[in-house]
Amino acid sequence: MQALVTPQWLKDHMHDENVVIVDCRFALSNSDAGAQDYRADHIPGARYFDLNRDLSGPKGEHGGRHPLPDPDAAAALFSQAGIDQQTTVITYDDQEMAMAGRLWWLLRYLGHDQTAVLDGGYAAWKQAGYEVTAEIPTPQARTFVPHVRSEMLVDIQGVRERDEQTVLLDSRAGERYRGEVEPLDSKAGHIPGARHFFYKENLAADMTMLPVEKLQERIADFADQEIIVYCGSGVTACTNLLALHAAGRTDVKLYAGSWSDWSSYDLPVAKGPTPAEDIEE
């Protein structure tokens, strides 16, 4: 299945028996905002998944700010939401497709390919003039059976031991990559050798994904190499994963712990605008 669907596609298929819609709106600055927005209005039939409560596991000393949920816990959540192997899951947010991308990636990681993100998010849906509601649906439970695809994920050891030809992409804003500021984690900078690949640069002004040819231009100089993507905590990196998937790279790996995991260890930290100019500390 394609990684992205248009509002028109969703309007045409939203009442299909095996289509489930999930609202993933979430504000990192206010963890209650997404649920409040959902209760105010949402796409008819949409369930709500919360990034912290539903799409992340318990935090520890290491592992990052948004560790992945346990596969069995995620399977229970999906089952309660009416998702099984016959279901097509369409997810959306209003955060540049990062939160929705997290669910899209997590479903695929657990073996479920019939999933896509609403291109442009909830804003695109409303801009199209389509129906919204405050009615909360009552899903009929199904049984989701997880099949973990471990090859989609790397941990900190995998990043440290990566092949020298592997491209490591940092999805964060430039000032965080360069180590000029760090508002969330204990250290500023990036993983030595990582390239800057800001996730928002995949998006047009209306927050829809750039055309495929533009995305392919972005990765042209490393299109044939192994790619690992990370960000602050494994969430906004998912917009990059969506973009890379759309560009034809469906095999990109996620370092889920990301910078919040790396910086929790006594490991080298690099600063500077490019890998060639890294200054390690």
N, C-alpha and C positions, 0 to 999 in steps of 0.2 A: 504493500500500500504506500502511496505517496505520503511524505511526512507532513504536508500541509493541505488543508482544504479551504475553499473560499466560503464566505457567508452564503452565497447562493447555493453551493453544494449542500451546506448544512441545512438550509431552509427546505431544500427539496427532499432531504433524507431524515430529518429530525424525528419523524413519527414512524420510521421503519422499526419493525419489531426488535431487531437485534442491534440497534444503535443506542448507545448510552452517552450522554453528554455530561462532562464534569467541569465545574467552575473551580479554578485554582487561584483566584485572585488573592493576593497577599502582599502586605507592605512590610518590608523589613524594619521600617521605622515605627510601625504600630501594628503589632501582631493581631489585634482584634479587627483591624479595618477591613480586611478581606471578607470575613464572615458577616460583618455589618453591611457591607455593600451587597453581598449575596442576598441577605434577608430583605434588603430594600428592593432589589430587582435583579433578574437574571434571565438567561435564555430558558424558555419553557422546558420543563423536564430535567433540567440540570441538577445533578447532585453537587455537593460542595466538599472538597478535600482541602484541608489546612496544611500548609507546608510544614509547620513545626509538629503538629499533632499526628498527621496522617502520612506525610511523605518523608519523614525523617525518623531516625531512631534516637535513643537516649544518648546524650552527650557524656563524654568521659574526658580524662586528662588529654588523650590523643584521639585522633579520628576525625577532628574537624567540628565546625559549628553545626553542620547539618549532615550527620552520618546517615547512611542509608538505613531504612527500616529493615527489620528481620524479614526474610522472605515469607515466613508463615504469617506474620502479622500483616504484611501487605496483602497476602492472599485472602485473609479474613476480611480485610477492608473491602477489597474488590468484590468478594462474594456477597457481602452485605449490600453493596451498591448495585448488584444485579449484573456483574461482569463475569463471563465465563469465556471459554475458548471460541464460542460462536459469535461473540459480541464485537462490534466495531465501536471503539471508544474515541470520541472527539472531545478534546480538552481545550480550554481557553483561559486567558487571564487578561490583565491590563498592565502587565509589567514586561513589555517587549518579548513576550512568549517564553520567558525564563521559567516561571513557575509551571506553566502548562508543559513546557519542554521537559521539566523534571519528571512529571508524570508520564509523558510520552516515552522518555528514556527508561524509566523504571519498569513500565509495562513490557517494553521490548527486552530489557534485561531479564525479566522473569518469563520470557518465552512467548509473549503476546505481540504479534506483529500487526494485528488489525487495529491500529491506532494512529491518529493524526492530530495536529494542532490547528486550530482556527487561525488562519493567516490574518494578522492585524488585530486579533483579540476581540474583546467585547466592544471596544470602540468601533471597530469595523462593522460589527453586527448592528449596532445602534445607528451608525452612519447610513447604513443601507435601509433603515426604516423598518426593520423587522421586529416582530413581536417580542416583548419582554413581560415578565410576570413577577409577582412576589410569592406565588404559591409554591410551597415546599412539597416536592414529590415524595411518595412512599414507594421505594423500589421493591420489586419482588426478588428475593435473594436467589442467587445461583451459586454454582461451585466453581471457583477459580483454582486451578491446579498449577502451581509455579514450576517452571523448568529453568533453573538459573543458568544464564550464559556467562560463565566466569570470564570468557575471553573479551568481554566488553568493558571490563573493569581492571584497573591497576591500583595497587596500594603503594605506599611510600617506598617499599623495597623495589617494586617494579619500576618506579621513576628513577631511583638511584642507580639501578642496574640496567637501564635502557641502553639499547644499541646506540652507538655514536651517530648513526644515520637517522635515528628516530627524531621527529620534530615534536617539540614540546611547546604548546601554545598557551599563553597566559591571557585569559579572557577579560581581565579587569581594566578599568580606566587607566590611561597613561600615567597619571601622577602616582597611582598606587604601584603600577609595574615598576616605575623608575625609582620608587622608594622615597618619594618626596613627602608623602603623607600616608598614614595608615589609620583609618578611623575605627577599625573593628578588631584587628588582630594584634598580637603582642610585639611583632617585629614588622618593619617596613622593608620592601624590596621584592625580589622575585627569585624563583628557583634558578640557580646558575645554568645558563645555556638556553633558557626559555625565550621564545620570541613573543613579542606583543601582538595580540590579535583581538582587539576590543570587540566585544560581542555586538554592541550597538551599531557598529559599522557595517553589519550585514543588512541593516534595515533602511528602508526609504523614509522620507519625511512623514508619511502617514503610518509608520510603524508596521508596514507589511514587509515581507522578505524581498530582497533585491531579486531581479531576474537571474535565472540560472547562469547565464553567460557572465554576469557581473560577479557572482559568487565564485565561479571557476577562475576568473581573472585574479581574485584575491588569493587563491591558493596555487597559482600557476607554477611558482618556483619550488614547490614541495609537493605537488599533486600526486607523485608516485611513491612517496616515502611513508613509512609508518607514522601515525599521528596520535599523540596523547594530548588531551585538553584538560585544563584546570582553570579555576577562578579563585574566589575567596573561600567558598564553602561547598562547591559542587553544584550550584544552582544556575547562576547566569551562564556558566559554561554550556548549559544545555541549549541555549540559543545558538551558540557556535556549533554544537552537535547537529542541530536542526539544519543549519546553513550548509554544513559540510555534507550532510546526508542529501540535501537537495542538489548539491554540486556533484553528486555521484560517489562520494566517499562514505559508504555505509558501514565501514569497518573501523571507524575512529574509536579510540578508547578514552574513557573518563577516569581521571584521578579524582575520585569522589571526595576524599578528605581535603584536597586542594591546599591552598596557601595556609588556611587555618590549621591544617594538620602538620604540614611541613614546618611552619614557624613555631610549633609547640615542642619541637626537638632542638637539640644543640647541633644544628646542621648549617652548612655554609649558606649565606644569603648574598644575593647579588643586587647591585644598584646600577642604574645607567639606562640610556635609551635603547641600546641594542645588545644582543649577546656578545658581539665583538668588543664592546666597551664595558662589559661587566666588571664591576669592582666587588670582589668577594670580601665578606667580613666574617 
